[in-house]
Amino acid sequence: MTTTESGASARYGAFISYNHADRARARWLHRALERYRIPAKLVGRAAAFGPVPRRLGRIFRDLDELSAASDLSAEVRAALADSACLIVVCTPAGAASQWVAREIALFRELHPDRPVLAALFQGEPAEALPLPLRRTADGAETEPLAADFREGKDGKRLALLKLVAGAVGVPLDALVQRDAQARVRRVTAVTALAILLLLAMAGLTILAVRARGEAEARRAQAEGLVEFMLTDLRDRLKEVGRLDVLRAANERALRYYGEQDLATLPPDMLARRARALMTMGEDALEAKDVARARTAFVEANRVTGALVARSPNVYDLVFAHAQSEYYLGLLHFNADELATAESHLEAYAVLAHRLKVINSADRRTAEEVAYSAGNLCALRMKQRATARTVPLCAEALHAAELLARREPAVDQRWRDVANWQGWLADAQRNAGNFAANLKLRREQVALLDRLVAKDPRNARNRRIHIWAERALAKAESHAGNRAAAVARMRAAIAELRRMTGLDTENQELLSKLEEMQTELVGMERGSL
């Protein structure tokens, strides 16, 4: 089989190798590569690695941290073997990572003729490019060409095009020229469409006011245009980077919605309006525009409240109203406006339990009950309302256990159970129920013991297990079991040392290690 044939038949268009400290950069690069469409004029042409595809295809990025592993996992090895090229996220942290070096070495061993591409994000090449990238086949050192994402260098777009050109084997100039032409066409078309739709919506609204007999039909058309602008058009505007047009569309829609008399609108229009408003609020949250998010969610809450007032037992309407109450509660909670957050989160809990009455079999019901109780548990903790915290945390734990028993093979469900065991244990401790705290901590450690035994190489489970052992050691020390507490804390510290030894750059783990060592000294002296 030729190199071209093997690359063309690969399951993944590229494998992204990176240090966990660069996960945000790797995530962005992953999305950018998977979303990029190769210009139509190049698709199908003969290139160095076969016909040019429409897209690179699936991109592999390992989502699990490797800090607890002793070697590359079987999944990573299989993905390397089935990838058309390797892209290395180059930073000083990546250059120092043994895992990145191993992935480069293994890929070159498996595919000596497939491209290995450097994506330089931080630092100078000498400190950011891993040593295997700077060595030729005969061991000599060299400085390979890199797609330079650093500020003031290639820039994100050109650097991305360099990676795509290297991955598919086409000249960079051809890709840049045709990409620029395609982007101009897309931006022009989408911008023109957005402006036309805004004008059309304004015109339809005016006509609706002038012609009462046609008001409902015109308003329905205007609502349909708004929904299109905030769904399909929203995705297209994001793709071409026209967030200014997206913001203008959102603001125009907000003004339109704020002027409506909800009592005169049929349920389908109200439901459409609620969906659009929730979308606008989520966009604003993603952009960290809290004021705009709050405006959208307040209006969404007004709409969903009107819907539920008309049809109090329609599951999807109650669910939508619950979401709007949750988002408002979250915004006020994050702003430390706890009294206002409480009213919205309590309303969310009431709606979650109404879902239970309407349809307890729907998968969303148990999740909403768990989330609502958990939110109130966190709120009461922040308010230091000890007496009210225990039953809420117990309710969240019970709901999490129900979900875990429904999906016993899903580890995340059991991690959620362990998480709420910890919350309830803290609530019991704050309430002075130290025996209940100790019992819950032992149950939490036993559950995590099973998760670690099931998958010993899962760094996430091992890390959570260490934190649980630490909390149990403190509970045992408080109960007077100093010898057991000291032994447990020492074992947890030894396990954490093993993890930090494999990941010496993880400052969070190193900080936790120092804290636990200080706590151990206190236990040994009897002062903790």
NORVEN-V53312 format. One record per residue. N is the residue number from 0. PSI is psi in whole degrees, 0 to 359 (* if undefined). NEAR is the number of other C-alpha atoms within 8 Angstrom. D_CENTER is the distance of its C-alpha to the mean C-alpha in Angstrom with 2 decimals. Layout:
N|PSI|NEAR|D_CENTER, N|PSI|NEAR|D_CENTER
This chain:
0|135|4|39.52, 1|164|5|39.00, 2|318|9|36.04, 3|317|9|35.29, 4|318|10|35.39, 5|321|10|33.17, 6|320|12|30.51, 7|331|9|30.70, 8|3|6|30.33, 9|147|10|27.29, 10|323|8|24.36, 11|138|13|21.81, 12|333|14|22.54, 13|155|14|21.24, 14|124|15|19.89, 15|120|14|17.84, 16|129|12|19.19, 17|157|12|17.73, 18|147|12|17.96, 19|337|6|15.02, 20|341|7|15.84, 21|24|12|14.89, 22|325|9|11.42, 23|318|7|10.22, 24|317|8|13.31, 25|322|12|12.92, 26|316|9|9.52, 27|315|8|11.36, 28|320|8|14.44, 29|310|12|13.10, 30|317|8|12.13, 31|319|9|15.38, 32|319|11|17.51, 33|331|11|16.48, 34|340|7|17.01, 35|129|8|20.24, 36|125|6|23.41, 37|134|11|26.53, 38|139|11|29.42, 39|327|6|31.58, 40|342|5|34.74, 41|339|9|33.48, 42|131|11|32.14, 43|347|8|34.61, 44|152|7|36.57, 45|135|7|37.66, 46|183|10|35.72, 47|330|8|35.79, 48|25|11|33.51, 49|186|10|34.68, 50|141|9|34.24, 51|125|12|31.48, 52|169|9|28.64, 53|324|10|26.96, 54|164|9|23.52, 55|334|14|22.64, 56|200|7|21.12, 57|140|9|18.36, 58|131|13|16.98, 59|127|12|16.45, 60|119|10|14.01, 61|121|7|14.31, 62|345|4|11.13, 63|142|7|13.51, 64|147|9|15.25, 65|16|8|18.96, 66|338|9|20.46, 67|357|12|22.36, 68|156|11|23.58, 69|348|4|27.06, 70|172|4|26.53, 71|140|11|24.19, 72|162|7|22.97, 73|325|6|24.62, 74|318|6|21.46, 75|317|9|21.13, 76|317|9|24.88, 77|321|8|24.87, 78|321|11|22.18, 79|319|12|24.24, 80|337|9|27.30, 81|30|9|25.89, 82|141|15|24.41, 83|335|16|26.48, 84|168|13|25.63, 85|130|15|23.87, 86|124|13|21.91, 87|122|12|21.82, 88|112|16|19.67, 89|116|16|22.62, 90|169|14|22.56, 91|323|11|24.86, 92|318|12|22.28, 93|322|15|21.94, 94|330|14|25.74, 95|354|7|26.25, 96|125|9|23.98, 97|332|6|26.11, 98|319|9|23.38, 99|316|14|23.07, 100|318|12|26.87, 101|320|9|27.16, 102|319|11|24.87, 103|313|13|26.98, 104|316|9|30.17, 105|320|9|29.35, 106|316|12|28.27, 107|327|10|31.52, 108|319|7|33.48, 109|321|7|32.17, 110|76|8|32.31, 111|340|7|34.72, 112|359|6|34.93, 113|150|10|31.31, 114|140|9|29.68, 115|116|9|27.77, 116|141|13|26.16, 117|130|14|25.27, 118|99|14|22.51, 119|115|16|23.75, 120|332|10|21.30, 121|143|10|23.16, 122|169|9|26.70, 123|155|6|29.89, 124|320|8|30.23, 125|331|6|32.49, 126|346|10|29.94, 127|336|15|26.69, 128|122|15|27.84, 129|148|13|27.94, 130|318|8|31.56, 131|332|8|31.42, 132|332|11|30.45, 133|7|11|33.45, 134|138|11|35.88, 135|178|9|37.79, 136|329|5|39.00, 137|7|5|42.17, 138|356|6|40.41, 139|148|7|41.18, 140|142|7|38.69, 141|168|7|37.49, 142|103|8|34.87, 143|156|7|32.95, 144|140|5|31.89, 145|150|8|28.25, 146|112|14|25.92, 147|101|12|25.84, 148|0|13|22.69, 149|151|10|24.22, 150|133|6|25.23, 151|1|5|28.74, 152|235|7|28.76, 153|327|12|27.77, 154|158|11|24.93, 155|317|8|21.61, 156|310|7|23.25, 157|320|10|26.28, 158|319|13|24.49, 159|318|11|22.17, 160|325|11|25.42, 161|317|10|27.03, 162|315|12|24.48, 163|316|10|24.86, 164|316|12|28.63, 165|326|11|28.79, 166|322|13|26.73, 167|349|13|28.93, 168|40|9|32.13, 169|156|11|33.18, 170|140|7|34.74, 171|319|10|32.42, 172|318|6|34.95, 173|320|8|34.94, 174|317|14|31.17, 175|314|10|31.03, 176|311|8|33.93, 177|328|10|32.71, 178|318|10|29.11, 179|317|8|30.56, 180|317|8|32.81, 181|320|9|30.09, 182|319|9|27.83, 183|316|8|30.86, 184|317|8|31.63, 185|314|9|28.14, 186|317|10|27.84, 187|314|8|31.41, 188|314|8|31.00, 189|319|11|27.79, 190|316|11|29.14, 191|318|8|32.46, 192|317|8|30.93, 193|315|12|28.95, 194|317|8|32.14, 195|319|8|34.24, 196|320|10|31.98, 197|316|10|32.05, 198|319|8|35.83, 199|318|9|36.16, 200|317|11|34.29, 201|316|8|36.50, 202|318|8|39.57, 203|324|12|38.78, 204|317|11|38.28, 205|316|8|41.68, 206|324|10|43.34, 207|324|13|42.04, 208|319|8|43.74, 209|327|6|46.97, 210|93|8|47.42, 211|324|7|47.03, 212|332|5|48.04, 213|11|8|45.10, 214|315|11|42.63, 215|318|8|40.55, 216|316|7|40.29, 217|320|12|39.40, 218|322|11|36.81, 219|319|9|35.23, 220|318|9|35.12, 221|318|12|33.61, 222|320|11|30.92, 223|320|8|30.20, 224|319|10|29.94, 225|316|11|27.54, 226|320|11|25.27, 227|317|10|25.45, 228|327|12|24.71, 229|6|13|21.53, 230|274|10|20.25, 231|311|8|21.70, 232|325|11|22.93, 233|314|11|19.71, 234|319|8|17.93, 235|320|9|21.00, 236|322|14|21.22, 237|322|10|17.71, 238|322|7|18.68, 239|6|9|21.85, 240|17|6|20.59, 241|65|11|22.88, 242|338|8|20.84, 243|319|6|24.27, 244|321|10|25.44, 245|316|11|22.29, 246|320|8|22.89, 247|320|8|26.55, 248|317|12|25.93, 249|315|10|23.74, 250|321|8|26.48, 251|320|9|29.24, 252|321|9|27.68, 253|317|10|27.28, 254|318|8|30.96, 255|314|8|31.96, 256|322|9|30.30, 257|341|7|31.69, 258|357|6|35.20, 259|149|6|35.20, 260|105|6|37.21, 261|332|8|34.99, 262|339|5|38.11, 263|355|5|39.36, 264|143|8|36.34, 265|161|6|35.94, 266|324|7|32.93, 267|323|6|31.39, 268|322|10|31.31, 269|317|13|29.84, 270|318|12|27.05, 271|319|10|26.33, 272|318|13|26.36, 273|318|13|23.91, 274|317|9|21.36, 275|317|12|21.86, 276|320|13|21.64, 277|320|12|18.36, 278|316|10|16.92, 279|319|12|18.53, 280|319|14|17.19, 281|320|9|13.52, 282|317|9|14.44, 283|319|12|16.14, 284|318|10|13.44, 285|325|7|11.13, 286|5|6|14.34, 287|30|6|14.97, 288|85|9|18.21, 289|321|9|18.82, 290|315|6|22.35, 291|323|9|21.57, 292|318|14|18.77, 293|319|11|21.37, 294|315|9|24.02, 295|317|13|22.05, 296|328|14|21.08, 297|316|10|24.68, 298|321|11|26.05, 299|321|14|23.74, 300|322|12|24.96, 301|319|8|28.51, 302|310|13|28.12, 303|328|16|26.54, 304|320|9|29.13, 305|322|10|31.86, 306|314|13|30.65, 307|327|13|30.64, 308|325|7|33.99, 309|322|6|35.47, 310|80|8|33.92, 311|351|9|32.94, 312|19|7|32.55, 313|116|9|30.43, 314|309|9|27.26, 315|327|6|24.89, 316|318|13|26.34, 317|319|15|26.00, 318|315|11|22.36, 319|318|10|21.72, 320|323|13|23.70, 321|319|12|21.78, 322|319|9|18.48, 323|323|14|20.34, 324|320|13|21.82, 325|312|11|18.53, 326|320|9|17.08, 327|319|13|20.42, 328|318|14|20.52, 329|315|9|17.16, 330|316|11|18.47, 331|325|12|21.76, 332|314|11|20.43, 333|333|7|18.49, 334|6|6|21.78, 335|25|6|23.84, 336|73|9|25.74, 337|325|10|25.99, 338|315|6|28.89, 339|319|9|27.25, 340|320|14|23.91, 341|316|11|26.09, 342|320|9|27.73, 343|319|12|24.56, 344|328|14|22.90, 345|321|10|26.28, 346|321|10|26.54, 347|317|13|23.14, 348|319|11|24.57, 349|317|8|27.77, 350|323|12|26.07, 351|319|14|24.04, 352|333|9|27.42, 353|323|9|29.01, 354|323|13|26.58, 355|323|11|27.91, 356|319|7|31.42, 357|314|9|30.82, 358|92|9|29.06, 359|344|9|28.16, 360|340|5|27.51, 361|134|7|24.52, 362|327|6|21.35, 363|335|6|19.62, 364|306|13|22.50, 365|323|14|21.93, 366|315|11|18.23, 367|321|9|19.28, 368|316|14|22.15, 369|313|14|20.06, 370|317|9|17.52, 371|317|14|20.50, 372|320|13|22.48, 373|320|12|19.72, 374|316|9|19.26, 375|325|13|23.03, 376|312|13|23.28, 377|321|8|21.07, 378|314|11|23.13, 379|324|12|26.41, 380|315|11|25.51, 381|328|7|24.96, 382|352|7|28.19, 383|35|6|29.95, 384|77|9|31.28, 385|313|11|32.10, 386|330|6|34.12, 387|349|8|31.53, 388|318|13|28.55, 389|309|13|29.81, 390|326|7|30.14, 391|316|12|26.72, 392|324|15|25.00, 393|322|9|27.31, 394|318|11|26.31, 395|319|16|22.57, 396|316|13|23.53, 397|317|9|25.81, 398|321|12|23.27, 399|323|15|20.78, 400|322|11|23.76, 401|316|9|24.61, 402|321|11|21.23, 403|323|12|21.55, 404|333|7|25.09, 405|326|6|24.13, 406|67|8|21.66, 407|340|9|23.25, 408|352|4|21.92, 409|109|8|18.21, 410|326|8|17.70, 411|325|6|14.65, 412|320|13|17.15, 413|328|12|19.56, 414|324|9|17.23, 415|319|9|16.71, 416|314|12|20.52, 417|321|11|20.99, 418|314|8|18.78, 419|336|12|20.94, 420|319|13|24.05, 421|316|12|23.34, 422|314|9|22.91, 423|323|14|26.10, 424|315|13|27.90, 425|320|9|27.31, 426|318|13|28.51, 427|320|13|31.57, 428|316|11|32.31, 429|331|8|32.20, 430|359|9|34.54, 431|9|6|36.91, 432|75|9|36.37, 433|328|10|36.25, 434|319|7|37.32, 435|321|10|34.45, 436|313|14|32.02, 437|317|12|33.54, 438|315|8|33.46, 439|320|12|29.75, 440|323|15|28.88, 441|320|9|31.02, 442|322|9|29.36, 443|314|12|25.88, 444|320|12|27.16, 445|319|8|28.85, 446|315|10|25.73, 447|331|13|23.78, 448|317|9|26.94, 449|320|8|26.60, 450|318|10|22.97, 451|320|13|24.00, 452|326|7|27.16, 453|322|6|25.37, 454|83|7|23.23, 455|339|8|24.79, 456|1|7|22.73, 457|105|11|19.32, 458|325|13|18.66, 459|312|8|16.07, 460|320|10|18.72, 461|322|11|21.43, 462|314|9|19.86, 463|322|9|19.33, 464|319|12|22.87, 465|315|12|24.27, 466|322|8|23.02, 467|318|12|24.57, 468|321|12|27.78, 469|313|12|27.97, 470|321|9|27.79, 471|320|13|30.36, 472|319|13|32.62, 473|318|10|32.69, 474|319|13|33.54, 475|321|13|36.28, 476|317|14|37.67, 477|329|8|37.89, 478|359|8|39.68, 479|1|6|42.23, 480|67|9|41.17, 481|318|11|41.12, 482|315|6|41.89, 483|321|10|39.10, 484|316|15|36.64, 485|317|13|37.70, 486|319|8|37.50, 487|318|11|34.02, 488|320|13|32.74, 489|318|9|34.47, 490|319|8|32.86, 491|319|11|29.34, 492|318|12|30.15, 493|319|8|31.51, 494|319|9|28.36, 495|324|12|26.21, 496|321|9|28.75, 497|321|9|28.27, 498|317|10|24.53, 499|332|13|25.14, 500|331|7|27.97, 501|349|9|25.69, 502|72|8|23.18, 503|350|8|25.48, 504|356|6|23.13, 505|97|9|20.62, 506|330|7|21.93, 507|313|6|19.97, 508|320|9|21.71, 509|321|10|24.99, 510|317|8|24.90, 511|322|8|24.40, 512|316|11|27.26, 513|318|8|29.54, 514|316|8|28.87, 515|324|11|29.70, 516|321|9|32.80, 517|318|8|34.02, 518|324|9|33.51, 519|317|11|35.45, 520|318|8|38.33, 521|319|10|38.44, 522|317|13|38.55, 523|328|9|41.33, 524|350|7|43.30, 525|18|7|42.77, 526|1|6|41.23, 527|*|9|37.77
